[in-house]
Amino acid sequence: MTHPRIAVTIGLLLIGLLLIGGCSERVDEPTISAHPASWMKTEDPNFHGETVIDRAVESCRTCHGEELRGDRDAPSCNECHTGPGGHLAGWADATEHGAEVLASGTADCAPCHGAAFDGGWSEVSCFQCHNGTSGHPEGWVRADQHGADVRATSAAGCTACHASDFTGGDSGVSCFTCHDGPGGHPVAWDTASQHGVAAISNGTEGCASCHGNDYMGGWSEVSCFQCHAGPEGNHTEGWVAVDAHGAAVRTGGSAACASCHGEDYTGGSSEVSCFQCHDGPGGHPLDWATPGLHGTVVANGDLADCTDCHGIDFQGGWNGVSCYTCHDGPGGHPAGWSTTEQHGAAVAANSAAECSTCHGTEFTGSWTGTSCFQCHDGPGGHPVAWADRDAHGAETIANGAETCAACHGADYLGDWSGVSCFACHDGPSGGHPADWINANQHGTEVRTNGAADCAACHGNDFTGGTSNVSCFQCHDGIGGHPVQWSQATDHGAEVAANTASDCTDCHGSTWQGGWSNVSCSQCHDGISGHPVGWDQPTAHGSDVVANGSESCTACHGADYLGGWSGLSCFQCHDGPTGGHPANWGEAATEPCKIPPRPTSSSSTPAPSERRRRTGFGVGPASCSS
């Protein structure tokens, strides 16, 4: 039978075998007479720890039991050791085995746990608690392990293994393998996918652990404001400048903004709405739609910047908003700008000076490459062919001359346009071209085109219309002749002086009406042009008797043989001797009838030709029935 003292000795030997060589601290030596006196002395070769290391703990179980918890004769090994692992109480605390390992290295762990620390004869792997050969606890790489520990106690403890500069030290493992530097953030922490996402998900409170509640450094002595603009938004320094967040958004889109500001950009977790500074999802600054903002920016910098967000064709790009929602096309003017109600009214109200910003001081294109003169007739700004009556004439007729005043002034003398309407028109009386009252102006035009155009301003009855000016102030009526034209001293003298060919413009080549629908024969006896009944002695006879025959020469020529009229007085008269009718000397005579003149639209023939064709002008006896 084994002596109790021997059993105790064997048990202590077993406990010693459980211990890892190089234990940093030993318990006070108990009074155990079964073991040698040197059994508890760490410096003695017979120290029980060395024995256990060499022989394992199998022999200890004889006295201390299978679980090494002892019996009534042998004490439990756990009185000094933490359990089957054999380490001393508190060994799991970093101040115990951690300090021991730091001081002596991990070589002493190998005799029990194996060269690979995966169990050895102890069958206890160091990796049950540690995450690998680095010696950190399991899960140490997680933020809730070493991260939390470092945040709570600072990184000073790391220097024991990794050196004061954290580049490896005794461990040979640089903290910078995983961290970005002394700050301790993970590699690439400065990207939004790292600390940005962490701050978005968990709030900035976690930052305070290292950087202090004011984010000015804390124990890390690194201020967040070295990189960030401040606690109000955590954007980087200068983020509000276009070349910071503006450039970032143009390049990558606004999706990243939603992480903090919410899918609708009205605040999200940041509680800061993007719309405090921006006009909506488009991202432009407030009031961007006014020319004072984006209009001026574009005017000064061309359209290239717009393509970053709206695409090279301005149809939407990554932001999905087409510039043409508001603009009329690449020209950049507002939709409908080509109508008078848009740019016409704007220019009329403000002058064309603003146009020069984009189109150049000469309005020929500048950086836009679009000349105003593609649509306008020149610096005056009127549409192409505005000088044509069908353009501004029709416009003025339809809307009145008041619209002209916006640019040319209430007195039409120029105002901001610097162009007087009277440079082309005859005055406020009606807007006719200069010298319109001259027959070579409106007379010729009316003769050529008819009087229908006059009705637009003067009314269908020509008594005033919108112009309030009656044509009958100067004309004798619908015929359009001047007042008193019916007097011989007026149109008679005119025709006598210039021939009747001018009459054909209005009355037709046969003088029977033409476009005027007024036949000269209403007042005249025919081609000869004399008044009706002129061939009666009481008509032209009395007139000639009273005034002499000199007035006849105006039409019939100084020799009375026809002149420009082509009608010889001698058809009916016996000659210049007295003007009696032909055959006046005979007792009975028939009235001399003027033969009809050939009707033709051709020009009036020369006198000799007229005489040849009619037989007129061959002498006093040439008149025949």
Buried (B, 14 or more C-beta within 10 A) or exposed (E): EEEBBEBBBBBBBBBBBBBBBBBBEBEEEEEBEBBBEBBBBBEEEBBBBBBBBEBBBEBBBBBBBEEBBBEEBBBBBBEBBBBBBBBBBEBBEEEBBBBBBBEBEBEBBBBBBBEEBEBBBBEBBBBEBBBEEEBBBEEBBEBEBBBEBBBEEBBEBBEBBBBEEBEBBEBEBBBBEEBBEBBBBBEEBBEBEBBBBBBBEEEBEBBBBBBBEEBEBBBBEBBBBEEBBEEEBBBBEEBEEEEBBBEBBBEEBBEBBEBBBBEEBEBBBBEBBBBEEBBEBBBBEEEBBEBEBBBEBBBEEEBEBBBBBBBEEBEBBBBEBBBBEEBBEBBBBBEEBEEEEBBBEBBBEEBBEBBBBBBBEEBEBBBBEBBBBEEBBEBBBBBEEBBEBEBBBEBBBEEEBEBBBBBBBEEBBBBBBEBBBBEEBBEEEBBBBEEBEEEEBBBEBBBEEBBEBBBBBBBEEBEBBBBEBBBBEEBBEBBBBBEEBBEEEBBBEBBBEEBBEBBBBBBBBBBBBBBBEBBBBEEBBBBBBBBEEBBEEEBBBEBBEEEEBEBBBBBBBEBBBBBBBBBBBBBBBBBEEEBBBBBEEEEEBEEBEBBEBEEEEEEBBEBEEBBEEBEBBBEBEBBEE
